[in-house]
Amino acid sequence: MSFPLLTATAALPALGAIATAAVPAARRTAAKWLALIVSLATLVLAAIVLVRFDPDGDRYQLTESRAWIKDFGVRYELGVDGIAVALIALTALLIPFVILAGWHDADPLETGNTRWRPTQGFFALILAVEAMVIISFEATDVFLFYIFFEAMLIPMYFLIGGFGDRAHEHGEETASTQRSYAAVKFLLYNLVGGLIMLAAVIGLYVVAGNFSLTEIAAARANGSLDMATNTERWLFLGFFFAFAVKAPLWPLHTWLPNAMGEATAPVAVLITAVVDKVGTFAMLRFCLQLFPEASKWATPVILVLALISIIYGALLAVGQRDIKRLVAYASISHFGFIILGIFAMTSQGQSGATLYMVNHGISTAALMLVAGFLISRRGSRLIADYGGVQKVAPVLAGTFLIGGLATLSLPGLAPFVSEFLVLVGTYARYPVVGIIATFGIVLAALYTLVLYQRTMTGPVKAEVAKMPDLRVRELVVVTPLIVLLIFLGVYPKPLTDIVNPAVKQTMSDVQKKDPQPEVEAAK
């Protein structure tokens, strides 16, 4: 029996989470190093998955299938396509940086009275989230996917509510209240989405008789499973609602600014660069593959919601006073682009959307983590409390600028390629939608450059005059992310080669072909 590589990739961080939590309370540093080593070992396994995956091979590879709950037809089924492989690699890549960036975020804290912050628990929860996200990308059994799609809410709830940002202008008591509010709001929104999806999962079982994605899709393709139109639409809506909350798509987005604002910067990266990607990934894997006709039926409304997310998120980012909330609203705008690319129903759009998931994860991680380093020095998230930082901490300011330029999709940096493909793919089928979406780029330039101008340029404020530049640990976190942003911006082919065959399969699922150019190429 071949080595269960996919299981190992998800099980290693899960076991690492248990081991980290079990480290004695006095050995905080040992717990940190254990979590980091486990995350690096997981990255090695993810790299092996990437190397062993053949883009031109079968759709789902490295598959595993075992009976689990026989009476209900539930199986432990795993398999990866090019889209899943890319997102597993992204997740495994970011977690070591999240751990390094949060190295001191859960250290004991004194605020009048000594308040113990369980360091072991913080890093164990991060590894637990990694394990659940990875197995969500691997699962090809709908019920198995649902379990971990929901289960990841538990560690995220504690990471937001129990280990929030220490920088708060209204003091620790108010900060604690707002952290609790943000954590509960995150949990309630996602639980409601999950409960609606559960009803749809049960409905799918009633109609199809099993939970296997591959079997149901094959039965739909060969005509042996004929799903009534109304049934398919209701099931699609149940799945899509849960994924739209997780994504997040307007108007289901309001939990994200609270969660990212009150979480530490590394946990904020975990939310938007890792966990939220499960929502957009699931739209590609489950909505389009299981409910192709309903996906086409809902496309006009979803495109409008995506457009609103793009413009609305960008406009609110322009007006933000809080650095982290600005990045949160910018992410809402970016997720609008991702969903726009998915439902443009063109190969360019869906390739761009998948690349956007990866590139947004890297660029947001770079920007948010540098912002976290900045905030930890000044002790404030407010933009108005900064000024002239580039004169006293030029390396910090330079990395902040590169992260910001990536966020606005500057040509030569990775997000530009994905945003360009999304817009081209959208314009090919929906030209008006594509034109309106381009205004999101203009607004992104506005909020990014204004943020940089207000925080990094101008006179040096007294509170930042002695601000230290990036330390060695912080440079180790930021430098690889910047290198990746430049490399994938100049040479995205390694990523597109993995993603494009899976996108072609998805286009085949919905029986869509790319629109032909109106002007024929010269012969």
N, C-alpha and C positions, 0 to 999 in steps of 0.2 A: 504494500500500500504506500503510495507516494506521500511525502511529507506534507502535512496540511499547512501550507505557507500562509494562506489567508487567515486561518484561525490563529496561527502563531502571531501574526502581525497585530491582531486585536487583543489576543490573550496576554501578550507580554506587558503592555501598559496596565491592563487590569490587575495582573499579579503584582506589578510594580506598585500600583496604588495601595494594595493590601499591605505589602511589605513596608512601604513608606509610612503608612498610618501606624504600623506596629513598632516603629522605632521609638525607643524610650524618650520621654519628654525632655530630658536633659541633653539629648544628642541631636539638637536641631540641625547643626551643620551636616551631620552624617545623613540626615533625612534629605537635605537639599541635594547632596552629591548623589545619593541613591536615585532620587527622582531624575536628575540630569542624566546619569548613566543609563537608566532604563529608557529615557526618551531618545538618547543617541542610538541605543541598540534597536529600538523600534524604527528609527530612521534607516538603519542598515537593512532591516527586513523589508521596509517599503522600497528601498532601492533595489533589492533583489526581485521584488514583485515587478517593478518597472523594467528591469533588465529581461526578465523571463517572459514578459508580455509581448506577444507578436501582433502588431497593429493590423497585419494582413491575414491573421488567423481567424479562428472562430470568434463569434461575437462575444461570448462569455468564456473566459479562460480561467485556469487554475481552480476549476470548480470543485466544490465539496458538497456532498448530499448525504444526509443521514436521517433516518426516521426520528421524530421527536415526539409529537403528540399524535399518535396514529388515529385515534378515534375522531379527530377533527381535521385530519389531513394536513397537519402542520409538520413541516420538515425543516431541518437545519440545512439550508441551501445557501451556498455562497458562490459568487462568481464576479469577475470584474471585466468591464469593457474599457475602452480608452478613456472615457470620461471619468469613470470611477478611479482608474489608476492615477490619473493626473491629480485628482482631489485627495486621494490617499497620500500621494507624495507631498502635496501642499501641507496637509495636516501634520504629517510626521516631520516635515521640515520646520514648521513654525513652533512646535511645542518646545524644543530645546531653547529657542530664543525667548519664548514666553517665560520659561522657568528661570533662565539667566536674568532676564529683565526684572522679574519679581523676586529676586534673591533675598531682599530684605523687607519685602512688603508684608510679611506675616511675622516679623520679629516681635518680641514682647514690647508693649507700648505703655508708657505712663502718661496718664492725663489726670493729674491730681491723685487719684488712686491707681494702683497698678492693675492693669487689665491684661490678662493673659491672652495672647493670640496664638492659637495652636498651629505652629509652623508645619508640623507633620501633616495636619489635616489639609492645609492649603495646597501643598504639593501633591498629596494623594488625590485630592479632588480634580486637579488639573489632569493627572494621568487617567483618572476614571473617565473624564470627558473625552480624552483622546481615544480611549478604547471604544467607547460607545459611538463616537463619530465614525471611526474607521469601520466598525462592523455594519453601521448603517449604509456606508458606501458599498460594502461587499454583499449585503443580503439580497438574494433573489427570491426569497419567500416573503410575501407581503406581511404576514403576521410577525415573522421574525424582525423585519424592518420596523414595524410599528412599535414593538416592545422597546427597542433601543432608541427610536425616535422620541418616545415619551420619557424613557428612563433618564436620558441625558439632562432633563429639566431639573432633576433632584440635585446633582452636584453643582449645576450652574446656579441654582437658587441660593445655596450656601456660599458659593464664591462671591455672589453679588451682595447678599445681605450680611454675611459674616466677616467679609474681608474687603470692606469698601475703601474708597479713597480717603486718605487722611487729610488732604488739602481741602478745607471747607471754610468759607468766610464767616459762617455763623456758629462755629464751635462744634465740639464733639457730640453734644447731646442732639442738636439739630441734625448733624450729619448722620447719626445713627438712625434717627427717625426717617430721614429721606432714603437711606440705604434699605431699610425695611420696606418702605413703600415701593421702591423700585424693584426689589426682589419679588414682592407679592404680585405686583403688576405683571412682571415678566412671567411668573408662574401661572397666574390666572388666564392671561391671554393665550398662552401656549397650551394650557390644559383644556380650555374650551375648544381650541382648534383640534386638539388630539381626540377629544370625546366625539366631535362630529366625524372625524376620520374613522374612529372605531366603528361607528354605525355604518359607514360606507364599507369598511373592511368586512364586517359581518354580511352586509348586503352582497358584496362580491362573492363571498363564500356560498351564499344561498344560490346565486346565479351560476357560478362556475363549478362549485363542488370541491374546490381546493384553493390553496393560497399561492401556488407556484407561479411566479411571474412568467417564466419561460413556457410553461404548459398552457397557461391562459392565453398568452399572446399567440402561441402557435395555433391553438384551437380557434381563436378569432380570425387568424390569417387564412386558415384552410376551410373556414365556414362551418366547422362542427360546433361552434359556440355562437349562437345568434342572440345577441343582447338587444332587447327592445330599446328603441330610441330614448324614451323617457327614462327608463331605468339607467341606461348608460349616462345620461346627462346628470341625473341625481347623484350617481356614484362619483362621477367626475368632480362635481361641485364639493362633495364631502372630502375627497382627497385634496383638491386644489385649495380649499379654504385653510386646511391645516398647514399646507406648504406656504401659502401666502402670508400667514401669521409668522411663520418661522423666517420667511425670506428677508425682511418684511416688506409687504406691498401696501401702499396707501389704499384704504384708510385703516389698515390693521397694524400700523407701524408704531403707534404712540408709545409702546413699551420700550422701544430701542433707545431713544435719547435719555430716558430715565436710567435704564440699566447701564449704558455706557458711561453716563455722567457720574454715577455713584460708584461704579466699580473701579478697581485699580486699573492702570493703563494695560498691564498684561492681560487681565481678565477681560477688559474691553476688546482687546485683540482677539481673544478666544471667542468672544461672542460674535463679532462681525466678520472675522476672517476665517473662522472655522465652523462654528455651530450653525450660523445662518446659511452657510453654503449647502447644508443638508436639504433645506427647503427648495432652493433652485435646482439642485441636482435631482431631487425627487420629482420635480415637474417634468424633467426630461425622461427619467427612467420609468415612472409610473403613470403619470397623466397621459403622456403622448403614446406610450406603448400599450397601456391597458384600455384607454378610451380615445382612440384616434378621431372618431367622428364627433364626439362631444368636445374634444379639444379644438377642432376646427369651428364648431358651432359657437364656442365661447370666445374665440380669438378676438373679434371686434371689441368686446367689452374689456378684455384683459389688456389689449393694446392701449385703450384709453386710460385704464388705471395705471399702467406702466408710464405713460406720458405724464400723468399727474404726479406720480412719484418722482420722476426726473426733475420736473420744473419746481414742484412744491418743495422737495427736499433741498434743492439748490437755493431757492429763495430764502428759506428759513436758515440755511447755513450762512448766508450773507449777513443776516441780522443777529447772529449769535454773539453773546458776550463771553461765553464759556468755551474754552478751547476744545474740550472733549465733546461737548454737545455739538459743536460745529462739525467735528469729524463724524459724529453720529448722523447728523442730517445729510452730510455729504454722502455717507454710505447708503442712506435711503435713496438718494438720487442715483447712485451707481447700481443699486439693485434694480432700479427701474430699467436701466439700460440692459441688464442681464435678462430680465423677464421679457423685455421688448425683443431681444434677439432670439429667445426661445420660441416665442409665438409669432415671429415674422414668418416662420415656416419656410425659410430658405437655408441652404447649407452654409452660406456666408454668415447669416445671422446666428445660427446655432453654434457654429465653430467660434464665432466671436464671443458669444455668451459663455461658452465653456472656458475660453481663454480669459475672459473677463473675471470669471470666478477665481482662477488661479492668480491672475495679475493684480486684481483688487485685493486679494489676501496678502500678497507681498507688499504692495504699496501702502495699504492701510496699516499693516504691521509696522512698516518703517516709520510712517508719520506719527502714529499713535504712541509708539514706544519712545521715540525722541521727545514727543510732547510730554510723556510721562517723566522722562529724565528732567526736562525743563521744570515741570510742576513740582517735582520732589525737591528741587533746589530753592525755589521761591516760596513754596507752600501755598500757592494760589492757582486756581484754574481760570481766573478772570483775565481776559486779554488786556484790559486796561492797566493791569498791574505790571506789565512788562514794557520794555523799550530799550533799544540800544544793545541788545544781547550779543549781536554779532561783533561788537567791539571788545567784549570781555570774554566771550566763549565762541570763537570763530568756527571751530570744528562742529560744535553743537548746532550753530546757526546754519552751516553749510549742509549738514545732513538733514536738518529740518527743511531746508529749501528743496533739496532733491526729493524728499518724500512728498512735499507739497506739489512740486512740478509733476511728479508721477500721478498724483491725485487728479490734476487737471488734464492728464493725458497729453503731455508734451511729446511731440515726435522724437523718437530716439529712446524713449522709455517704454517699458512693457505695456502699460495700459493703453497707450495710443493704438497699438496694433489691434487689440480686442475691440476698442470703441469704434475704430474705423470699420472693422468688419461688421459690427452690429448695425451701424448706420447704413453701410452699403447694402447689406442684406435686407434691411427694413425698407430702404428706398426702392429696391428692385420690385417689391410687391405692394408696398404702401407708401408712395412718394410723399404724400402730405404728412403722414406720421413721421417719416424720416426727417423731413424739413423742420418740423416743430421740435423734434428731439435734439436737433443741433443747438438749440438755444441753451440746453443744459451745459454744453461745453463752454459757452460764453460766461454763464453764471459761475461755473467751476473756476474759471480763470479769475473771476472777480473775488470770490470768497477766499481763494487760496492766496492770492497776491496781497489782498488787504490784511489777511491774518499775518503774513510774513512782515509786511510793512509795519504793522502796529506793534508787533512783538520784538522784532529783530533789528529794525532800523531806528533812526532818530536819536535824540539825546539819551544818554545812559541814565536810567533811573537809579536813585540811591540804593533801592532794595536789591538791585541786580549788579551793583558795581563790583562786588567781590564774588560773583558767581563763578564757580570752577567750570572748566571745560569738561568734555567727555572723558571718563576714566577708561581704563583698559577693558574692564568687563563690559562697559557700555559700548565701546568700539567693537568688541567681539560680537555683540548683538546686532549692531546696525550695519557694519561693513558688508557682511555676506548678502544682506537684503538689498543693499544698494548695487552691489555687483550683479545680482540676479536681475534687478530692474533694468540695468543697462544691457546685460547680455541678451535677455529675452526681448528687449526693445529693438535691438539690432539684428538678432538672429533667432526668430521665434520658431524656426522649422522643426527642431526636436519636439516641441510641444504640439505643433499642428500635425505632424506625422502620426502622433499617437491618437489625437482627438478626431481627425477627419473621417477615418473609416467608421467610427461609432456614430458620428453625425449622419453619415449616409444611411446607416441602418435606421436611425430615428426618422429620417425623412421618408424612408420606405414604409415605416410603420404607419405614418399618417397619409401615405400615398400622395405625397407632394413632390413636385419637380420644380427646380429653379426656373423663374421666368426667363424667357429668351430675350436677349438684347433687341431693341427696336431697330437698331442700325447694324447690319451685318458687317463683320470684319472683312476688310479687303483681302482678296485672294491673290 
